[in-house]
């Protein structure tokens, strides 16, 4: 598998995303983004305590309650407000563990990879601590990825599937300036739904059993590209209608790769404003302005446009008022080194303010084992894109689309500097502790 890029917190009230999406202007207006330990605090009335999905007292759907609208699932019918899955690489935890075997429940045939890993850890709104999962992730209706994707693939919801690495089926792989972004967005007739961010090339390649891929599989472990060789991450979040609109705008700003005319990638319908935005996807945005919006859960969604030629994770830090970060991604040439927050960055925009340091994680830890976190097409490689606060005053976890590849100065549209993508920022102390421990290990040196 290779990455085909060029060369207890107070709950946050539901808000109208249209009111919060805004230009990231000079630093003064940015300062209102983080106030009194809130990740994002709009000036609206507060909801009842515990209404935020990421409050430590979040209300979740009881296990076993049938799902009437698309929602993140831990297993078939077991809805939650959110979940996070980390799939381990094939060096750390090979195969599926125990007697579990791959099954191509969404199409394809079991591939004869030399190495693969589909063991995983997960956390959710039902339990914010990372815990070990069982079986082949993505291949069952009893794991979060398989169960959540099944309700779309074998259901009747509207959806958008996007991926810059489809490898020709149903779309060609796209490099810069197309967005380096992958995922599934699903919604119902009222516009309520969920988003699932993925980091896997060539999966999923279709959102419906009625429009299957023609030349490849559509199940993890059953795709020609070995996207289960290295580590990957997945993040699913429940959305209301305003959230769905906000995600679509961020997708548009990020220039995601999809095609409204292809049934594999888009099944449009529902509210007219959602349909209009979905029909506009698949083009390269001319924007050079990043966006920031608080979703009803309290999760903050950032989008980087391709024409903002800056290092991706420094941008994230700046948009979080200079929060220092520790980041794991597909870190390989052209690598952006660890930065301390004191460097002059030539490839920058004054509208962003100043970033904090961005430390590159080259290894992590799980159950006493070291996890490789560099961008290697080897069993010890990592293709997940995860960041956590490092030395700051917040409990941020960031699930991103983008690799820390490019440059701090010189050819400013190099690699990921010249591409778009999205980042979901979560403020949750318990989840933060688990993910920080996962990323605990060695770091790349700072630039000279």
N, C-alpha and C positions, 0 to 999 in steps of 0.2 A: 504494500500500500504506500503510495507516495502522494505528496500534496502538490498538485499541479498549479501552484501559484507562479506568477511571473517572478525569471531568474531566481429582664422583662421590659421591652421597649414600648412606649405608648402607641396605641393603634393609630394608623393614619386614615383619615376619613375618606370615603369615596369622593372622587372629584370628576369634573368634566374634563376629559383629556384635551378637548379642543381649547379650553381656557389655559391649559398649562403648557402645551407644546409651544416652544418659543425659540427664537433665535438666541444662541449663546453669544451674547454681546459682551462688551468689555466687563471686567471683573466685578464692577459694582453690582449690577443686577444678578450676577451669578451668586453673590454672597447670601442671597435669601434662600438658596436651594436647601441648605442644611441648617436647621435651627433647633435648639433645645433637644438634641439627641434624636430628632426626627430625621429620617432620610430625606423627606420632602414634605413641607408643611404648607398646604394651601390655606387661604383665609376663608374657610367655610366652617359650618357648624360641625362639631365633633360627633361621631356616631356613638352608639352604645359600646361600652367597654367590651373588648374581645372581638370586635368585628373585623379587624385586619387579619388577613390570611397568615401573616407572619408574626402576629402577636403570639406570645408564649401561651396564651389562653384561646387560640383561634378555634372557631366553631367549624367542624368538618362534617361531611356527610357520614352518617353511621355506616359501618362496614356492612355490606350485604343489601343496601338500599338500591333498587334499580335506578339506572341513570336515564333520566328523561331528556337531558340536553348533553351535548358533548362536554366531557370533563376529564381531567387526569384520573386515571385508575391505577390502583395498586395491583388489582387482579380484576377479572371480569366482574362487573357490577359493583365494585368497591371503590366509590368515588372519594377523592380528597381534593383539597384546594390547590395543592402543588406537590410535586415530587422532584427529586434530583437523583440521577443514577450515574455512578462512575463505573465504567466497564474496564476491568484490569487488562493490562497487556499480557501476551502469551508467555512472557518470561516470568512474571510475578505469579500469576495463577493461570496455568494453561488449561485448555479445554473447557468443559462445562462443570467439572467437579463431580465426583462420585460416578454413578452409572448414567447420568443424564446424557442424552444424545440430541444432536441437532435435528430439527424438523422444519421443513420449508412450508410453513402454514400460510404464507402470503405469496407463494410461488417461487419457482426455482428448484434447483437440485443441490444436495449437500456437496460442497466443493472440497476437492482434495488438497487443501492448503497444507503446506509443510508445517506451519505453526498457526494456531489460532487460540483466542481466549475469549470466552463469553461468560466468565464469572464476574460478579458485580457486587457493589455495595450501594445502598440506597437510603435516603431519608425522605420524610414527607411531613405534611401538616399533621399527620397522626402521630408521628414520632420524629422529632427534629434531629436526633442523633443518627449518624451513619451506622448501618448494620449490614451484615452479610446477607445477600440474597441467595436463592437456590435455583439450580437448573441453568439452561442456556438462555441468557437474556435475549429478548426479542423474538424468541421462537415458541413462546407459550402464551396461554391466556392467564397465567398465574404470576407473571412478572409485569412490572409497570410499563415497560416499553411495548411488549407484545399486546397486553390488554388494551392499552390506550390507542395504539395504532389500529387494532382490530375494530374498534367501534367506528372508525372512519372508513377503513378499507372494506369492511363487510356491512357498513351501515348506509344511511341515506342522508348524511349531513353534507353541507356545502364545505368546500375546502380549497386551499391553495397549498401545493407542494413546491418547494424551491430548493435548488441545489446547484452550485456552480460546477459540480463534478458528476454529471449524469453519464459521462462517457458515451454519448451518442444515443442513448435510449432512456427517456424520450427526447432529450435535447443534447446538443453538443456541450462539451466542457468549455467553460468560458474563463479567460484570465482577465487581467486588468484592462479596462476599468470596471468590469462587472463586479458586483458585490461578492465577497468571500463569505457566504452565508448559506445556511442549510436549515430546513425545518418543515413543519406542517402547522397550518392554521385551519381550524374547523369551527363551524358555527351552525346554528339552527335557524328556523324561520324568523325568530325574534332577534337574532344577532348575537345570542349568547353562545360561548364556546370555550375553546382553550387554544393555547399555542404550545407546540413542542419544538424546542430548539435541539438540533442534533449536530454532531461534529463529523458524522460518517460520510465519506464520499460514496456516491452511487446508492444511497439508501436514505429514505425510500425513493423509488423511482416512479411510483404511481400511487394515487390516493384512492383507487377503487378497483375492486375485483371485476367490475364491468369494463374496465379499460386497462387490462394488464400490460406489463412491459412485454415487448415482442421478442427481444433477444437476450434478456437477462432475468435473473431472479429478483425478488422483491422482499426477501427475508434475510435478516442478519445470518451470516454463515452460509448463505445460498446465493451469493452475488459473486460474479467473476472477479471483481476487484476485492482483494483481501482486506476489507475494512474492519476486520476483527483481529488483525495481527497485533496492533498497538492499542494503547489506552484511548478511550473515547469518553465523552460526557453527553448527557441528555438532561434537559430541564423542561418540565411541563407545568403550566400555570393556568388556572381557571380564569376566564375573562367574561365581563359583561359586554353589552353592545358597544359602549364608549371605549372600552379597552380594545375590542376588536378593531374599531376604527383607528385607534392610536397605533396599534401594531401594524396595520396596513400602511399608514403614513410613514412609519419608520422603515418598513420594507421598501417603499417607494424611494425614500431618501437614500437608502443603502444600495439601490440598484440590484435587487435580488434577481436571480436567474430563474425565470418561470415563463409560461406561455398561456395567456388566457384562452387561446383558441384550442388548446390541447386538453382533452378530457383526462389524460393521465395527471396533469399538473393543476388544473383548475376546474372545479365544479361550482359555478357561480349561482347565487340566488339569495333570497332573503331580503332584508331591508335595502331600499334603493341606494342609500348612501354607501353602504358596504359594497354593493355590486359595482358602483361607479369606481370606487378605489381599486377593487380587485381587477377590473377591466383595464386599469391603467398600469398594471404591473408588467414587468418584463423589459422595460426600457431603461437606458442609462440616464440617471438623473443629472441635470446640469447644476445642481446645488453644490455649494461649498460650505454650507452651514450645518453644523451638527444640531441634533434636537435632543431634548430632554423632557420626559413626561412621567408623571406619577400615575400609575394604574390604580384601580380601585382597591387592590390588595395591599397597597403601600410599596410594592416593587416599583423601582424606577427604571424606565427603559431609555437607553441612550442609542442614538444612531449616528454613525460616521458616514458621510457621503464620500464617494470616490474622489471628488475634486478637492477635498480637503487633504492636502498632501503633508500629513504629519504622522509621526509614529503612533500606532493605535493605542497602546496601553498608557502612554504618556497623556494622550488626549483624555482617556478615561479618568486618570488621576486629576487632571486639571478641572474636569467637569464635576468632580467631587471635591472641589475647593482645595486641591493639592494633597489629597489623602495619599500617603505612601502605600505602595502595593507590593505584594509578592505574587508572581504570575507564572503559571505553567502553561505552555502552548506547544505548537509544533515549532520548536526553536532550532532553526538551522539556517544555513546561508541563504540570503544575507542576514546574519544575526544582528539584532539590536542589543547591545550589551546592557548589563545592569547599569542603572543610573542612580545617582545619589540625591538628585533634586537641586544640585548646585551648578550643574553644567549649563552652558549656553547651547540651546538647541537651534540650529540654523533652520531646520525644516519645521517651522512653527507658524502659528497665527496669533497675533496679539489679542484677538477676541476671546481666546481660550483662557487667559490668565496663566499662572505659573503651575507646572506639575510638581508633585512630590517625587520622591525616588521610586523607581520601579525595579525591584529585585527579581532576577530570573531564577526560578527554581529548576535545578537540573536533576533533582531526585526528591522522592517523597517517602512516606512510610505507611504501611498497613499491616497490622497484626504481627509486628516485629520484623517484617520483610521490607527491604528497600525497593522502591519503585522508580524505574527510569522515567525521567520527564523531559528528555530531549527529543528533538525532531529527527528520529531515525526510522528508516524502513526496516527495522529489525525487531525481534521479539521484545526487546526492552524499550521500545520507542513509545512516544506519547503524542496523541493528536487531540486530546482534550484541550479546551481553552478556559482556564479557571483562574481567578484572581481573588486574593483576600487582602484586607487591610493589614498593614505591617508597621507597627509602631505608632499608629495614630490613635485616635480616641473613639473610633467607631468599630462596629462589628459587621463590616461589609463583606459579602461574598458576591463575586461578579462572575456570571456565566456569559461568555463571549463567543463571537463568531470568528474572531481574528487572531492570527499568529503575531508574535512579536518579531516580525521580519521586515526589513527595510533599512532605513538609515536615520541618523540624527541630523546629518547635514550632507550637502552635496547634491546628488540626484534625488530630489525630494519626492518624486513619484515612484521610487523604487519599491518593488514588491508590494507589501500590504499597505505602505504609505499611500499608494495610489488606488486603493480598493475601498469598498464600503462594507459595513457590517453593523451588527447590533449587539448590545450588552444589557443584560438584565441584572440590576443591582438590588441585592437583598440585604436587609438589616435585621439580623437574627442572631443573638448571642450564642444559643445552643448549637445551631447549624454552623456558625462561624468557628466554634471550638473544634467541631468534628472535621471541617474542611481544612482548617489551619493545620491540624495534626496530620491529615492526609498529605499536605504539601510540605511537611517538615523534613528537611534534608539539606543537601548541598545546594550551593548557589553559584551562578556564573560570576566571574570577577567584573568589577566596574571597568568602564572604559578608561584608558590612560589619559 
